[in-house]
Amino acid sequence: MPKMGDAMEEGTLVKWLKSEGDEVSEGDAIAEIETDKVTMELEAEDSGTLAQLIADEGQDIPVGEAIAFIQGEGEEVPERDGQAEEAGGAEEAEGAEGSGEAQAATATEAPEEEGGAREQQTDGRADGRFRASPIVRRLAQENDLDLSRIEGTGPAGRIVERDVRAAMERGDAQADGRAAEAEAPEAAAAAPQPAAAPEPTGAPGTEIVQPTRMLQIIGERMTQSKQQVPHYYATAEVQMDDLLALRKQLNEQLEEQGIKLSVNDFVMKACAVALEDYPNLNALWTSEGIELHQQVDLAMAVALDAGLITPVIRDAASKTLSAISAASKDLAKRAREGGLKPEEYQGGTFTVSNMGMFGVESFAAIINPPQAAIVAVSSIIQRAIFKEDEVVPVSLMKLTLSADHRISNGAEGAQYLAEVKRLLENPMILLV
Amino acid sequence: MAETKTYREALREAMVMEMDRDESVVLMGEDIGVYGGTHLITDGLIDQYGPRRVIDTPISELGFTGAAVGMAMEGMRPVVEMMTWNFSFLATDQIIQNAAKVRYFSGGQVKVPMVVRGPNGGGVQLSAQHTHSLENLYGHFPGLKVVSPVTPNDVKGLMLTAIRDDNCVIFLEAGALYGTKGEVEDGDNAIPFGKARIAREGSDVTLIAYGRQVNLCLRAADTLAEEDGVEAEVIDLRSIRPFDEDTIVESVEKTHRAVAVQEQWRWFGVASEVAAIIQDRAFDYLDAPIERVSGAEVPAPYARNLELEAFPSEKQVANAARRVLYMEEK
């Protein structure tokens, strides 16, 4: 089973296109293979007699396992076990070249796949291509070590605990350290790994502080998101004048009831309502597939001194503006006081991040995995625009959608943003 | 308070304590009364308690063990001596078919609170028919409890628990160690079944044994510390059924290596069970395959030099530890 992309760990043999005993030439299609991304024909790597079909149709086969044996002149069909070994070995020997070709065949996917390249490689080697004791594999995983950089001193080169301990002491087995030397440079450029941070400069006027636990977690998750989730971005500019007028009017009427709607309340309501027609954006990327949610559990980013947190307004699309307003004020207040319960900041399906209060013209947010999308809300800025040859002042606000390309494509994101824009520019709709 | 006593004295003390406390406790066996017991475990007790509570039996293991089962079913608490456990083969029908199963058959209505005790294992040149370690045999049967103490303190504490237990307890004494001495707690030091003892703390490798082999492991651990700078943890299982899995698993999670030692033959033995439990529950912590050190696959030889070869040695244990540590054997 050839590697048709670096994220590929196994492929399904959909159908044999040749039968046992057929003569095949190099390049002939012999089988149809399905990966999680594509279905493609598998070409014979050599000419000869298709002496043995090892894999059955419908079977999932790990990358590197033999699926068939092509018998050249004077060759004998090996025993099953030996054969699997041999074929696996050959695949490995071809190494990066082979997978490079396969990748070219799925060119559209290539850029995002390369992101996982080195990590897959590391994991792949840990899955049995060399010997390591269970505790070694555990230590490697816990400490992010690359076992291919450690020499085993146990029987048959088994890597044993003392080898790992020694490597950890020397500090030369970190998985991220090997990027530069071993791997193709273009892959490294396409997907930089978290490089080992440089030594402190120790310059006068500097100090070292340690990241808080919260910062570490945010850092890990955001790194993971940026590296593994293929973000695309779309920005729309919304004319806010009607909304600001409506808000002013409503707030005057509601003042006695102690209700004060914020611009963000309208934005959140609009984002939630608009999702109704775009279920792919109100979704989670899960181990079993894309989980589409009917209900919008809207996460709102709240900045804290120690980091940030995203409490969730449940079923935001069905809530009135005043209910959203009350919920967001309450959640934000308690978030800052550290008084949120886990169920109040977990389980969001979509996120809105608003930095309008800081005077930013535009920004793009990092997707909060496993969610499919996030909207970044910028400040309302007065601009002069042309309206039928006349220069008029308008209040403009930029919204930037970041979405997971595995789940949704750009056209969908653009249409969604257009719907949010329509709602915000015709804000009365949000009242019904 | 504790006092230094021999294994024999500690064992006798436990039986005396229970005979004083509970008059349903009686002792039975060949030559245990007038003669004082072949191993002098019951020496003097017939004078103290009389022939109705210290009963000399005919040479008929099946007969007197069966009688004890019946007495236990009727509410007495017989403690039956096998002159050596090798003779228990004659009594296995009563032990396995009745003592282990009556409580089950009767839906819990009839209990069989009896102890079968005696010296187990080899090491004293008694040759093939008189040299067996039977913990795996009896440990195999649900309905029996099986213990195998090695220290004087444990033999007392476990005997107290055995006599008080409402089930048939197979009490395997380290026959070769009756004369060894150790600190024994005064009074009631009953030790629960199913709780292993950490005989020596260590961080690098876990040696697991029970009975006489615990001492072997302790000596091997000293050698490893002196010669190799290796700190071995030694676990004394004490109880074969019920079995203390947690203590072993916790130790291996710490040391990442294990050697299971038993005097009995390798196949289908307690050490195999230990290895299975470790790989089942601590697989991700292992740095090396679990080693087993066992007796040689032959009937026990009589000649001293051959007998020594046939049983696990300190050197074998130390070398097994070195293998799991990926060190050179010596």
Chai-1 contact restraints between the chains, C-beta under 6 A:
chainA,res_idxA,chainB,res_idxB,connection_type,confidence,min_distance_angstrom,max_distance_angstrom,comment,restraint_id
A,S133,B,D287,contact,1.0,0.0,6.0,A-B,restraint_1
A,P134,B,F283,contact,1.0,0.0,6.0,A-B,restraint_2
A,P134,B,D284,contact,1.0,0.0,6.0,A-B,restraint_3
A,P134,B,L286,contact,1.0,0.0,6.0,A-B,restraint_4
A,I135,B,H256,contact,1.0,0.0,6.0,A-B,restraint_5
A,I135,B,Y285,contact,1.0,0.0,6.0,A-B,restraint_6
A,I135,B,L286,contact,1.0,0.0,6.0,A-B,restraint_7
A,I135,B,D287,contact,1.0,0.0,6.0,A-B,restraint_8
A,R138,B,D284,contact,1.0,0.0,6.0,A-B,restraint_9
A,G154,B,Y326,contact,1.0,0.0,6.0,A-B,restraint_10
A,V160,B,D287,contact,1.0,0.0,6.0,A-B,restraint_11
A,V160,B,Y326,contact,1.0,0.0,6.0,A-B,restraint_12
A,E161,B,H256,contact,1.0,0.0,6.0,A-B,restraint_13
A,E161,B,D287,contact,1.0,0.0,6.0,A-B,restraint_14
